[in-house]
């Protein structure tokens, strides 16, 4: 039997389902958490709050990643680019699930503003896709490079004994580097000024807010 071709309405409904699952559901990871088998570290209240704040930022970052990839794949020019974006989004779903699990272990919760972060990121992803696949892939490269940098920062500031969070962030960093390299190899172009610094400012705002809210 041949695969059914999805209509625009089918894709729209599927997109709504993915959005709801991302911001309000419990996405399942295809890969086991890198923290599996590690003991929960002993941390005082301040250390647990700090670790939870960092993991909330990373969880929100993965909500944004899902939205960006969803917006980009919805309007991708070629099927090959769409498949690539969807494959990367599937790995980002692993990250989302791992961060959600770690937040629960730290007796914390995701950002209350995740629906807002999702909507804004989806719009940015769709806008990048409208500019063409090269720009869209370039947007992936720049996004993943910035995510890689903030993950490195978080790895330095995590409580030293929190090996569970560290294992999750380390694997996420490896995946983000690969996503950037693959997008660049597929023809991602360098984004013109002032887009990269504007992306950095937006990311900085998200991090400051998501750490607490």
Backbone as CSV, one residue per row, in Angstrom:
resi,resn,N_x,N_y,N_z,CA_x,CA_y,CA_z,C_x,C_y,C_z
1,UNK,0.838,-1.198,0.000,0.000,0.000,0.000,0.874,1.250,0.000
2,UNK,0.477,2.244,-0.774,1.241,3.489,-0.814,0.873,4.350,0.389
3,UNK,1.843,5.150,0.831,1.608,6.023,1.978,0.648,7.135,1.589
4,UNK,-0.224,7.481,2.528,-1.188,8.543,2.260,-0.493,9.895,2.225
5,UNK,-0.827,10.708,1.237,-0.288,12.056,1.151,-1.090,12.972,2.062
6,UNK,-0.401,13.659,2.963,-1.082,14.530,3.909,-1.526,15.823,3.233
7,UNK,-2.752,16.206,3.496,-3.270,17.477,2.981,-2.795,18.602,3.889
8,UNK,-2.902,19.869,3.432,-2.560,20.997,4.324,-3.317,20.957,5.640
9,UNK,-4.606,20.527,5.599,-5.378,20.429,6.836,-4.800,19.355,7.748
10,UNK,-4.404,18.213,7.167,-3.794,17.145,7.951,-2.545,17.652,8.660
11,UNK,-1.708,18.387,7.915,-0.467,18.895,8.497,-0.763,19.912,9.592
12,UNK,-1.783,20.736,9.376,-2.152,21.750,10.361,-2.624,21.086,11.652
13,UNK,-3.481,20.065,11.534,-3.977,19.360,12.708,-2.846,18.606,13.421
14,UNK,-1.941,18.024,12.635,-0.803,17.333,13.219,0.087,18.316,13.972
15,UNK,0.237,19.515,13.399,1.040,20.535,14.057,0.446,20.968,15.385
16,UNK,-0.872,21.106,15.435,-1.546,21.469,16.689,-1.337,20.377,17.736
17,UNK,-1.451,19.125,17.306,-1.252,18.001,18.228,0.165,18.024,18.795
18,UNK,1.157,18.264,17.932,2.549,18.310,18.386,2.762,19.470,19.351
19,UNK,2.146,20.609,19.058,2.302,21.776,19.928,1.731,21.486,21.307
20,UNK,0.553,20.897,21.357,-0.071,20.586,22.642,0.750,19.574,23.426
21,UNK,1.272,18.575,22.738,2.086,17.569,23.415,3.379,18.182,23.938
22,UNK,3.943,19.121,23.173,5.204,19.740,23.581,5.039,20.587,24.829
23,UNK,3.997,21.434,24.860,3.869,22.387,25.962,3.059,21.845,27.140
24,UNK,2.213,20.819,26.912,1.347,20.356,27.996,1.364,18.849,28.193
25,UNK,1.986,18.126,27.289,1.967,16.678,27.384,3.212,16.121,28.042
26,UNK,3.466,14.862,27.784,4.633,14.178,28.339,5.322,13.404,27.215
27,UNK,6.093,14.102,26.381,6.763,13.436,25.262,7.657,12.285,25.747
28,UNK,7.690,11.220,24.980,8.505,10.067,25.331,9.793,10.079,24.535
29,UNK,10.881,9.774,25.202,12.187,9.726,24.544,12.384,8.386,23.852
30,UNK,12.981,8.428,22.671,13.311,7.189,21.968,14.588,6.575,22.533
31,UNK,15.444,7.425,23.101,16.691,6.957,23.700,16.595,7.060,25.226
32,UNK,17.230,6.151,25.950,17.203,6.253,27.415,17.962,7.480,27.889
33,UNK,17.580,8.008,29.025,18.260,9.166,29.582,19.731,8.844,29.839
34,UNK,20.640,9.757,29.520,22.066,9.540,29.836,22.318,9.412,31.334
35,UNK,21.354,9.849,32.157,21.524,9.790,33.608,21.098,8.455,34.200
36,UNK,20.621,7.549,33.371,20.096,6.291,33.892,21.184,5.534,34.656
37,UNK,20.810,5.004,35.808,21.758,4.238,36.615,22.596,5.066,37.560
38,UNK,22.517,6.394,37.459,23.290,7.267,38.340,22.485,7.587,39.596
39,UNK,23.158,7.627,40.715,22.492,7.933,41.975,22.113,9.410,42.037
40,UNK,21.025,9.698,42.728,20.628,11.087,42.943,21.609,11.731,43.915
41,UNK,22.215,12.854,43.538,23.227,13.464,44.411,22.610,14.154,45.619
42,UNK,23.392,14.274,46.683,22.978,15.031,47.862,23.275,16.509,47.604
43,UNK,22.230,17.339,47.632,22.388,18.773,47.430,21.573,19.519,48.463
44,UNK,22.055,20.697,48.860,21.262,21.508,49.770,20.174,22.232,48.980
45,UNK,19.312,22.979,49.672,18.163,23.611,49.022,18.589,24.590,47.941
46,UNK,19.627,25.369,48.211,20.096,26.352,47.222,20.613,25.647,45.971
47,UNK,21.385,24.597,46.146,21.936,23.872,45.001,20.828,23.230,44.172
48,UNK,19.815,22.671,44.840,18.707,22.053,44.110,17.921,23.103,43.330
49,UNK,17.701,24.281,43.927,16.993,25.346,43.213,17.781,25.802,41.993
50,UNK,19.097,25.903,42.163,19.933,26.343,41.037,19.932,25.300,39.921
51,UNK,20.103,24.033,40.291,20.078,22.965,39.280,18.732,22.933,38.568
52,UNK,17.643,23.104,39.340,16.302,23.103,38.744,16.125,24.296,37.815
53,UNK,16.647,25.460,38.208,16.549,26.633,37.346,17.253,26.423,36.016
54,UNK,18.431,25.824,36.071,19.170,25.552,34.829,18.432,24.531,33.972
55,UNK,17.906,23.490,34.593,17.190,22.478,33.817,15.873,23.020,33.275
56,UNK,15.263,23.979,33.981,14.050,24.612,33.450,14.387,25.433,32.207
57,UNK,15.519,26.138,32.236,15.973,26.866,31.046,16.148,25.898,29.882
58,UNK,16.813,24.770,30.148,17.076,23.818,29.066,15.800,23.148,28.565
59,UNK,14.861,22.906,29.481,13.573,22.362,29.051,12.864,23.371,28.145
60,UNK,12.857,24.642,28.538,12.244,25.672,27.701,12.964,25.782,26.364
61,UNK,14.287,25.662,26.389,15.038,25.677,25.137,14.620,24.563,24.210
62,UNK,14.302,23.401,24.759,13.854,22.289,23.930,12.429,22.486,23.426
63,UNK,11.586,23.163,24.225,10.261,23.548,23.726,10.432,24.472,22.519
64,UNK,11.348,25.435,22.647,11.612,26.353,21.530,12.166,25.608,20.325
65,UNK,13.037,24.629,20.573,13.607,23.855,19.466,12.526,23.098,18.715
66,UNK,11.600,22.481,19.459,10.497,21.781,18.810,9.698,22.741,17.933
67,UNK,9.410,23.931,18.482,8.620,24.905,17.735,9.355,25.398,16.501
68,UNK,10.640,25.673,16.631,11.428,26.120,15.484,11.416,25.073,14.374
69,UNK,11.697,23.833,14.740,11.726,22.768,13.736,10.340,22.533,13.139
70,UNK,9.303,22.642,13.962,7.948,22.467,13.440,7.614,23.562,12.439
71,UNK,7.937,24.806,12.781,7.669,25.915,11.873,8.476,25.808,10.595
72,UNK,9.728,25.386,10.717,10.578,25.257,9.536,10.142,24.106,8.637
73,UNK,9.837,22.958,9.233,9.456,21.810,8.405,8.101,22.021,7.749
74,UNK,7.207,22.780,8.394,5.883,23.026,7.808,5.982,23.785,6.496
75,UNK,6.991,24.647,6.368,7.108,25.489,5.175,8.391,25.232,4.390
76,UNK,9.045,24.100,4.655,10.268,23.765,3.922,9.978,23.631,2.431
77,UNK,10.921,24.072,1.608,10.729,24.019,0.151,10.867,22.605,-0.403
78,UNK,11.796,21.826,0.158,12.034,20.483,-0.391,11.689,19.410,0.632
79,UNK,11.298,18.249,0.131,10.983,17.120,1.011,12.223,16.663,1.769
80,UNK,13.399,16.751,1.122,14.632,16.320,1.769,14.924,17.193,2.992
81,UNK,14.763,18.503,2.840,14.973,19.405,3.970,13.952,19.144,5.062
82,UNK,12.716,18.906,4.664,11.662,18.629,5.653,11.987,17.370,6.452
83,UNK,12.440,16.317,5.762,12.775,15.077,6.471,13.945,15.292,7.424
84,UNK,14.924,16.069,6.984,16.071,16.353,7.846,15.633,17.095,9.108
85,UNK,14.790,18.102,8.954,14.309,18.872,10.098,13.487,18.007,11.046
86,UNK,12.670,17.130,10.489,11.842,16.265,11.329,12.687,15.253,12.091
87,UNK,13.760,14.768,11.458,14.653,13.844,12.155,15.351,14.541,13.316
88,UNK,15.826,15.765,13.079,16.466,16.532,14.154,15.471,16.818,15.273
89,UNK,14.226,17.134,14.899,13.196,17.406,15.909,12.940,16.188,16.773
90,UNK,13.028,14.991,16.190,12.812,13.768,16.965,13.882,13.621,18.038
91,UNK,15.132,13.964,17.702,16.191,13.907,18.710,15.995,14.987,19.768
92,UNK,15.478,16.149,19.355,15.189,17.194,20.331,14.066,16.756,21.285
93,UNK,13.173,15.874,20.814,12.134,15.338,21.693,12.758,14.529,22.824
94,UNK,13.841,13.809,22.516,14.573,13.106,23.568,15.048,14.105,24.625
95,UNK,15.641,15.194,24.164,16.143,16.211,25.096,15.011,16.760,25.962
96,UNK,13.874,17.018,25.335,12.720,17.558,26.053,12.281,16.592,27.158
97,UNK,12.200,15.317,26.818,11.777,14.314,27.796,12.802,14.163,28.913
98,UNK,14.095,14.181,28.562,15.140,14.054,29.582,15.101,15.229,30.561
99,UNK,14.937,16.442,30.032,14.892,17.620,30.897,13.654,17.596,31.790
100,UNK,12.512,17.175,31.239,11.284,17.086,32.036,11.459,16.073,33.173
101,UNK,12.084,14.950,32.864,12.321,13.931,33.888,13.235,14.471,34.988
102,UNK,14.281,15.195,34.577,15.216,15.729,35.578,14.544,16.794,36.448
103,UNK,13.671,17.599,35.874,12.931,18.579,36.668,12.075,17.888,37.727
104,UNK,11.413,16.808,37.340,10.605,16.062,38.319,11.477,15.516,39.441
105,UNK,12.644,15.016,39.087,13.551,14.483,40.108,14.018,15.565,41.071
106,UNK,14.091,16.801,40.584,14.508,17.931,41.413,13.316,18.598,42.103
107,UNK,12.145,17.956,42.025,10.913,18.477,42.628,10.579,19.878,42.112
108,UNK,10.736,20.041,40.797,10.452,21.336,40.188,9.531,21.143,38.994
109,UNK,9.341,22.195,38.218,8.367,22.180,37.123,8.925,22.946,35.928
110,UNK,8.313,22.746,34.745,8.709,23.527,33.561,8.284,24.992,33.699
111,UNK,8.745,25.817,32.780,8.368,27.226,32.757,6.865,27.368,32.514
112,UNK,6.244,28.265,33.252,4.818,28.532,33.058,4.548,29.240,31.735
113,UNK,5.597,29.790,31.142,5.438,30.559,29.904,5.755,29.746,28.654
114,UNK,5.837,28.430,28.785,6.196,27.612,27.623,5.259,27.786,26.420
115,UNK,3.940,27.960,26.617,3.096,28.209,25.435,3.515,29.462,24.671
116,UNK,3.911,30.504,25.406,4.367,31.738,24.758,5.684,31.523,24.021
117,UNK,6.617,30.811,24.684,7.895,30.519,24.020,7.679,29.690,22.754
118,UNK,6.755,28.730,22.813,6.491,27.883,21.647,5.948,28.719,20.494
119,UNK,4.960,29.562,20.781,4.335,30.357,19.714,5.348,31.279,19.035
120,UNK,6.170,31.963,19.840,7.163,32.861,19.258,8.201,32.125,18.440
121,UNK,8.641,30.975,18.927,9.656,30.206,18.210,9.102,29.611,16.921
122,UNK,7.849,29.170,16.958,7.227,28.641,15.733,7.189,29.725,14.661
123,UNK,6.825,30.938,15.063,6.764,32.050,14.104,8.143,32.326,13.508
124,UNK,9.178,32.284,14.331,10.535,32.506,13.827,10.956,31.400,12.865
125,UNK,10.618,30.150,13.210,10.961,29.044,12.322,10.257,29.144,10.985
126,UNK,8.976,29.515,11.023,8.220,29.661,9.777,8.786,30.795,8.926
127,UNK,9.166,31.901,9.571,9.738,33.030,8.835,11.056,32.639,8.173
128,UNK,11.878,31.861,8.892,13.142,31.401,8.308,12.882,30.504,7.111
129,UNK,11.884,29.632,7.208,11.562,28.726,6.104,11.070,29.485,4.884
130,UNK,10.319,30.554,5.101,9.819,31.347,3.980,10.955,31.992,3.189
131,UNK,12.093,32.203,3.849,13.243,32.806,3.172,14.014,31.799,2.328
132,UNK,13.643,30.529,2.406,14.300,29.509,1.604,15.019,28.486,2.461
133,UNK,15.273,27.313,1.903,15.875,26.228,2.668,17.285,26.564,3.147
134,UNK,18.044,27.295,2.339,19.402,27.658,2.738,19.405,28.520,3.985
135,UNK,18.528,29.513,4.016,18.418,30.387,5.188,17.872,29.597,6.372
136,UNK,16.889,28.736,6.125,16.304,27.933,7.187,17.360,27.044,7.832
137,UNK,18.171,26.390,7.028,19.243,25.548,7.560,20.311,26.399,8.246
138,UNK,20.566,27.596,7.708,21.492,28.507,8.372,20.979,28.927,9.735
139,UNK,19.668,29.068,9.851,19.045,29.389,11.130,19.274,28.262,12.126
140,UNK,19.199,27.017,11.641,19.487,25.863,12.495,20.928,25.924,12.981
141,UNK,21.853,26.207,12.062,23.273,26.271,12.431,23.495,27.300,13.535
142,UNK,22.986,28.519,13.339,23.191,29.586,14.320,22.515,29.248,15.644
143,UNK,21.308,28.710,15.580,20.597,28.345,16.806,21.370,27.303,17.595
144,UNK,21.810,26.250,16.906,22.499,25.167,17.607,23.853,25.616,18.156
145,UNK,24.541,26.519,17.451,25.816,27.035,17.967,25.582,27.813,19.263
146,UNK,24.506,28.599,19.295,24.206,29.357,20.505,23.775,28.438,21.646
147,UNK,23.007,27.399,21.316,22.601,26.435,22.343,23.824,25.709,22.897
148,UNK,24.728,25.326,22.006,25.963,24.662,22.436,26.721,25.536,23.447
149,UNK,26.769,26.847,23.187,27.488,27.757,24.077,26.818,27.860,25.442
150,UNK,25.479,27.933,25.458,24.843,28.079,26.775,24.861,26.762,27.546
151,UNK,24.883,25.628,26.840,25.038,24.348,27.534,26.417,24.263,28.189
152,UNK,27.445,24.764,27.502,28.787,24.784,28.084,28.804,25.631,29.347
153,UNK,28.097,26.748,29.315,27.994,27.618,30.497,27.298,26.900,31.647
154,UNK,26.217,26.191,31.338,25.484,25.477,32.379,26.319,24.340,32.967
155,UNK,27.095,23.666,32.139,27.943,22.590,32.641,28.976,23.111,33.632
156,UNK,29.375,24.367,33.459,30.344,24.968,34.378,29.699,25.408,35.686
157,UNK,28.427,25.791,35.637,27.790,26.370,36.827,26.897,25.396,37.594
158,UNK,26.671,24.198,37.058,25.916,23.186,37.801,26.622,22.855,39.107
159,UNK,25.877,22.511,40.154,26.531,21.989,41.356,27.446,20.822,40.978
160,UNK,28.638,20.822,41.524,29.662,19.855,41.114,29.197,18.408,41.270
161,UNK,28.362,18.142,42.285,27.957,16.764,42.554,26.760,16.302,41.726
162,UNK,26.165,17.208,40.944,24.948,16.839,40.189,25.320,16.140,38.880
163,UNK,25.776,14.905,39.021,26.208,14.140,37.846,25.042,13.781,36.935
164,UNK,23.839,13.658,37.485,22.683,13.292,36.655,22.363,14.410,35.657
165,UNK,22.271,15.624,36.137,22.016,16.741,35.216,23.170,16.905,34.237
166,UNK,24.391,16.731,34.727,25.565,16.894,33.871,25.568,15.893,32.719
167,UNK,25.183,14.659,32.998,25.147,13.631,31.947,24.138,13.992,30.870
168,UNK,22.975,14.506,31.282,21.949,14.900,30.322,22.445,16.043,29.450
169,UNK,23.007,17.086,30.073,23.446,18.254,29.309,24.622,17.928,28.395
170,UNK,25.487,17.027,28.823,26.632,16.647,27.983,26.167,15.967,26.699
171,UNK,25.209,15.041,26.805,24.698,14.374,25.599,23.934,15.356,24.718
172,UNK,23.180,16.242,25.340,22.487,17.267,24.562,23.477,18.103,23.767
173,UNK,24.574,18.482,24.396,25.582,19.296,23.715,26.161,18.562,22.512
174,UNK,26.442,17.269,22.669,26.954,16.460,21.552,25.960,16.466,20.394
175,UNK,24.678,16.281,20.699,23.649,16.253,19.661,23.515,17.610,18.969
176,UNK,23.574,18.701,19.744,23.402,20.031,19.150,24.547,20.352,18.194
177,UNK,25.765,19.969,18.567,26.914,20.194,17.687,26.715,19.448,16.372
178,UNK,26.249,18.212,16.477,26.024,17.414,15.260,24.906,18.016,14.406
179,UNK,23.834,18.478,15.025,22.747,19.102,14.264,23.250,20.317,13.486
180,UNK,24.089,21.128,14.125,24.632,22.303,13.447,25.512,21.889,12.266
181,UNK,26.374,20.901,12.490,27.276,20.447,11.423,26.490,19.880,10.240
182,UNK,25.445,19.103,10.539,24.649,18.503,9.468,23.887,19.568,8.676
183,UNK,23.340,20.558,9.368,22.604,21.621,8.674,23.544,22.426,7.793
184,UNK,24.755,22.672,8.283,25.729,23.414,7.480,26.144,22.614,6.247
185,UNK,26.339,21.308,6.433,26.727,20.452,5.312,25.631,20.369,4.256
186,UNK,24.385,20.572,4.644,23.267,20.513,3.706,23.010,21.848,3.001
187,UNK,23.837,22.832,3.265,23.708,24.094,2.540,23.255,25.271,3.358
188,UNK,23.313,25.160,4.689,22.929,26.285,5.528,23.843,27.478,5.296
189,UNK,23.264,28.643,5.089,24.051,29.848,4.811,24.240,30.659,6.079
190,UNK,25.291,31.463,6.100,25.544,32.332,7.251,24.489,33.432,7.290
191,UNK,23.886,33.623,8.437,22.833,34.627,8.562,23.430,36.025,8.623
192,UNK,22.808,36.989,7.954,23.348,38.353,7.929,23.107,39.090,9.244
193,UNK,23.939,40.073,9.516,23.709,40.972,10.633,22.419,41.751,10.364
194,UNK,21.562,41.975,11.365,21.755,41.781,12.803,21.052,40.546,13.352
195,UNK,20.777,39.531,12.513,19.980,38.397,12.979,20.650,37.628,14.115
196,UNK,21.948,37.239,14.002,22.554,36.481,15.111,22.515,37.210,16.461
197,UNK,22.896,38.512,16.527,22.817,39.164,17.841,21.389,39.311,18.354
198,UNK,20.418,39.480,17.465,19.026,39.531,17.904,18.599,38.181,18.476
199,UNK,19.057,37.098,17.870,18.776,35.767,18.396,19.394,35.603,19.790
200,UNK,20.606,36.139,19.972,21.260,36.055,21.274,20.492,36.834,22.333
201,UNK,19.992,38.007,21.971,19.217,38.807,22.917,17.931,38.088,23.318
202,UNK,17.270,37.495,22.333,16.042,36.747,22.622,16.333,35.571,23.544
203,UNK,17.431,34.871,23.270,17.815,33.739,24.100,18.136,34.189,25.524
204,UNK,18.819,35.325,25.655,19.162,35.843,26.982,17.906,36.166,27.782
205,UNK,16.924,36.772,27.128,15.656,37.073,27.803,14.977,35.787,28.262
206,UNK,14.928,34.802,27.368,14.295,33.529,27.722,14.984,32.897,28.927
207,UNK,16.312,32.897,28.942,17.040,32.257,30.026,16.784,32.940,31.371
208,UNK,16.779,34.263,31.358,16.565,34.998,32.603,15.159,34.753,33.170
209,UNK,14.170,34.714,32.284,12.798,34.510,32.734,12.553,33.060,33.122
210,UNK,12.985,32.111,32.265,12.697,30.693,32.517,13.404,30.170,33.755
211,UNK,14.513,30.765,34.141,15.216,30.316,35.346,14.306,30.393,36.567
212,UNK,13.399,31.386,36.566,12.552,31.597,37.746,11.065,31.274,37.515
213,UNK,10.584,31.486,36.274,9.132,31.393,36.042,8.805,30.166,35.187
